[in-house]
Amino acid sequence: MRKGFLLLISLMFILTFALAGCGSKQDESAGGKTAGTEEVQSAKSNGEKVKVRLSYWNNEDSVKTLLQLAKEKLPHIDLEYQFVDIKQYDEVIKTQLAAGEGPDIIGGLINDNTVKLGYFEDLTERYADKYQETGTATYTIEGKLYGLPQGSWFNGMFYNVDLFKQYSLEVPTNLDKYYQVSEVFLKNGIKPQAIGLKNPLVAAQSFIALAVNDYMGTPEGKDFNEKFKNGEAKMADVLVPVLEKWKSNMDKGIFTEDMLGLEEEQAIDEFTSGKAAMFQSGPWYMETFKQKAPDMNIDMFPNLGTSDPIGWMVGGPGVSFGVNAKSKNKEAVYEILDLLSSPEGQQAYWEDNKGVSSYVKGVQFEMPKEYDSAQEAFKAGHIMFPPDSWGIGRDVTFAELGKQLQEVLISGKEPKAALEATDKKQAELLAKSK
């Protein structure tokens, strides 16, 4: 009898713990308590602080205003910033994550591999609807969002406002109008555009801007980059017409053979001296422009395509912020990210990163006047850098594309052959990664 009673008690004891375990899993997966909830509630009631660590490769000045806002709005949270030099950043943070440690909020490092290793928390339900898809696409893996894109860098077409006024020219809104403007400048001995095609990355950036406008940024091509990353799509199958159109810049005299020996710095000199009317680049050269030509009136319009009147900026997130899956203070982490994802939080981030645009829906920054003609593109969320979605081929395949484009211009290589060579490079990288 005693033995049977003890057996019954033991079974009840085991069942109780089993049910408790199920309840715990339900809490985690079905909207129960998030890790750190009790700590946050305790901190709020007792005046204590929950520590949250944010790590990034820029110095603390790049988030100084955001840190101050968090201190004011979330006094129960101690948001600590950890700077790690970009040269060691990946190695340092990955080592910490592999040990089940690391910062609570992680800048960058979100890719197929780190997600498969379980380093990052799924942020889809809480944040996906708050951010523009052009920003989240890079950090969406197998349909789930793992990083919040912040402050995009961007590339558009700078133009000399006074030269346009001198020849009574309006800002072009498509390729045909751009060609018309270029023809006027050519007739008057002015280069339409200065470009340093000696650098293959400059060539690749120029081509990809047209590819975004005429294919990758359209409903037809919106899935191309993800498929290209996985080896399910090829450039040679869809981008030959785009490359033929890009090559026509040489036929029209907009690109010239001497540009293939021109460095970026030399192209800048042509633009700031008034020898060229336009220059394709981003805000990182604005200070250089002002130093070389203090009185020059500059504006920027988006990169243009065949038909879209808005155009596209080539660009992408300067950084993404993800959540360490092993963080013990996730509730506090989410409070920080909620603040960052608000208009007030985005404004605070922008204060120390002026010249970027926001990926949070409905948030717009007061951009410097030098970007007035690009505002419609920013409002539409027309900012994309396709290689960000190419996975393992982000840098190597993009560089190969640039080299192939140079051959198209230098030796007359057929566009299809150039794109096939780029596809081959991507396929080689994919094969090695498996």
GILINPE-V152458 format. One record per residue. N is the residue number from 0. RES is the residue in one small letter. PSI is psi in whole degrees, -180 to 180 (none if undefined). Layout:
n | res | psi
N | RES | PSI
N | RES | PSI
This chain:
n | res | psi
0 | m | -49
1 | r | -40
2 | k | -41
3 | g | -39
4 | f | -44
5 | l | -37
6 | l | -42
7 | l | -44
8 | i | -42
9 | s | -43
10 | l | -42
11 | m | -39
12 | f | -46
13 | i | -43
14 | l | -40
15 | t | -45
16 | f | -35
17 | a | -44
18 | l | -38
19 | a | -40
20 | g | -42
21 | c | -41
22 | g | -39
23 | s | -43
24 | k | -36
25 | q | -41
26 | d | -40
27 | e | -38
28 | s | -16
29 | a | 36
30 | g | 18
31 | g | -158
32 | k | 136
33 | t | 150
34 | a | 128
35 | g | 1
36 | t | -48
37 | e | -38
38 | e | -41
39 | v | -46
40 | q | -40
41 | s | -41
42 | a | -41
43 | k | -40
44 | s | -30
45 | n | 1
46 | g | 15
47 | e | 177
48 | k | 140
49 | v | 128
50 | k | 130
51 | v | 128
52 | r | 129
53 | l | 128
54 | s | 142
55 | y | 163
56 | w | -4
57 | n | 156
58 | n | 168
59 | e | -24
60 | d | -23
61 | s | -12
62 | v | 17
63 | k | -47
64 | t | -36
65 | l | -42
66 | l | -40
67 | q | -40
68 | l | -43
69 | a | -38
70 | k | -38
71 | e | -42
72 | k | -27
73 | l | 68
74 | p | -18
75 | h | -2
76 | i | 131
77 | d | 98
78 | l | 110
79 | e | 131
80 | y | 130
81 | q | 112
82 | f | 132
83 | v | 125
84 | d | 139
85 | i | -28
86 | k | -29
87 | q | -4
88 | y | -56
89 | d | -48
90 | e | -44
91 | v | -50
92 | i | -40
93 | k | -37
94 | t | -42
95 | q | -44
96 | l | -39
97 | a | -26
98 | a | 6
99 | g | 21
100 | e | -146
101 | g | 171
102 | p | 159
103 | d | -41
104 | i | 126
105 | i | 127
106 | g | 126
107 | g | -161
108 | l | 5
109 | i | 115
110 | n | 179
111 | d | -42
112 | n | -49
113 | t | -31
114 | v | -43
115 | k | -31
116 | l | -5
117 | g | 23
118 | y | -26
119 | f | 147
120 | e | 144
121 | d | 121
122 | l | 8
123 | t | -56
124 | e | -38
125 | r | -30
126 | y | -17
127 | a | -41
128 | d | -13
129 | k | -18
130 | y | 151
131 | q | 142
132 | e | -29
133 | t | -23
134 | g | -39
135 | t | -21
136 | a | -38
137 | t | -30
138 | y | 17
139 | t | 117
140 | i | 122
141 | e | 43
142 | g | 2
143 | k | 140
144 | l | 129
145 | y | -6
146 | g | 146
147 | l | 114
148 | p | 135
149 | q | 148
150 | g | 93
151 | s | 143
152 | w | 157
153 | f | 158
154 | n | 126
155 | g | -160
156 | m | 105
157 | f | 144
158 | y | 152
159 | n | 105
160 | v | -42
161 | d | -37
162 | l | -40
163 | f | -42
164 | k | -40
165 | q | -36
166 | y | 18
167 | s | 47
168 | l | 138
169 | e | 156
170 | v | 125
171 | p | 149
172 | t | 0
173 | n | 175
174 | l | -42
175 | d | -43
176 | k | -33
177 | y | -42
178 | y | -38
179 | q | -43
180 | v | -44
181 | s | -38
182 | e | -39
183 | v | -45
184 | f | -42
185 | l | -40
186 | k | -24
187 | n | 17
188 | g | 23
189 | i | 134
190 | k | 131
191 | p | -44
192 | q | 137
193 | a | 132
194 | i | 133
195 | g | 81
196 | l | 1
197 | k | -29
198 | n | 116
199 | p | -28
200 | l | -32
201 | v | -43
202 | a | -45
203 | a | -40
204 | q | -39
205 | s | -47
206 | f | -43
207 | i | -28
208 | a | -41
209 | l | -38
210 | a | -37
211 | v | -45
212 | n | -44
213 | d | -8
214 | y | -63
215 | m | -26
216 | g | 6
217 | t | 161
218 | p | -36
219 | e | -37
220 | g | 9
221 | k | -24
222 | d | 1
223 | f | -48
224 | n | -41
225 | e | -41
226 | k | -37
227 | f | -40
228 | k | -38
229 | n | 4
230 | g | 19
231 | e | -3
232 | a | 152
233 | k | 142
234 | m | -41
235 | a | -20
236 | d | -22
237 | v | -18
238 | l | 5
239 | v | -47
240 | p | -35
241 | v | -43
242 | l | -37
243 | e | -38
244 | k | -41
245 | w | -41
246 | k | -28
247 | s | -14
248 | n | -33
249 | m | -42
250 | d | -33
251 | k | -4
252 | g | 5
253 | i | -45
254 | f | 143
255 | t | 162
256 | e | -34
257 | d | -24
258 | m | -23
259 | l | -12
260 | g | 11
261 | l | 130
262 | e | 161
263 | e | -41
264 | e | -37
265 | q | -37
266 | a | -38
267 | i | -42
268 | d | -40
269 | e | -40
270 | f | -48
271 | t | -19
272 | s | -5
273 | g | 5
274 | k | -22
275 | a | 145
276 | a | -24
277 | m | 158
278 | f | 122
279 | q | 116
280 | s | -158
281 | g | -176
282 | p | -19
283 | w | -16
284 | y | -1
285 | m | -42
286 | e | -38
287 | t | -43
288 | f | -46
289 | k | -34
290 | q | -41
291 | k | -32
292 | a | 77
293 | p | -30
294 | d | 4
295 | m | 131
296 | n | 119
297 | i | 142
298 | d | 172
299 | m | 135
300 | f | 162
301 | p | 161
302 | n | 141
303 | l | 157
304 | g | -167
305 | t | -43
306 | s | -32
307 | d | 117
308 | p | -14
309 | i | -42
310 | g | 173
311 | w | 144
312 | m | 136
313 | v | 124
314 | g | 176
315 | g | 179
316 | p | 137
317 | g | -29
318 | v | 157
319 | s | 151
320 | f | 122
321 | g | 167
322 | v | 127
323 | n | 120
324 | a | -22
325 | k | 5
326 | s | 137
327 | k | -1
328 | n | 47
329 | k | -35
330 | e | -43
331 | a | -38
332 | v | -44
333 | y | -33
334 | e | -40
335 | i | -45
336 | l | -32
337 | d | -43
338 | l | -45
339 | l | -33
340 | s | 2
341 | s | 161
342 | p | -39
343 | e | -41
344 | g | -40
345 | q | -38
346 | q | -40
347 | a | -41
348 | y | -41
349 | w | -34
350 | e | -32
351 | d | 5
352 | n | 46
353 | k | 143
354 | g | -1
355 | v | 169
356 | s | 162
357 | s | 147
358 | y | -4
359 | v | 129
360 | k | 133
361 | g | -2
362 | v | 125
363 | q | 139
364 | f | 155
365 | e | 96
366 | m | 153
367 | p | 154
368 | k | -20
369 | e | -6
370 | y | 21
371 | d | -43
372 | s | -3
373 | a | 2
374 | q | -36
375 | e | -35
376 | a | -41
377 | f | -45
378 | k | -36
379 | a | -4
380 | g | 26
381 | h | 70
382 | i | 118
383 | m | 137
384 | f | 94
385 | p | -43
386 | p | -23
387 | d | -25
388 | s | 10
389 | w | 8
390 | g | -127
391 | i | -20
392 | g | 8
393 | r | -50
394 | d | -48
395 | v | -46
396 | t | -38
397 | f | -41
398 | a | -39
399 | e | -41
400 | l | -44
401 | g | -43
402 | k | -41
403 | q | -37
404 | l | -38
405 | q | -39
406 | e | -34
407 | v | -41
408 | l | -37
409 | i | -52
410 | s | 1
411 | g | 25
412 | k | 140
413 | e | 136
414 | p | -42
415 | k | -42
416 | a | -38
417 | a | -42
418 | l | -34
419 | e | -38
420 | a | -38
421 | t | -42
422 | d | -40
423 | k | -41
424 | k | -43
425 | q | -42
426 | a | -39
427 | e | -43
428 | l | -42
429 | l | -43
430 | a | -41
431 | k | -28
432 | s | -15
433 | k | none
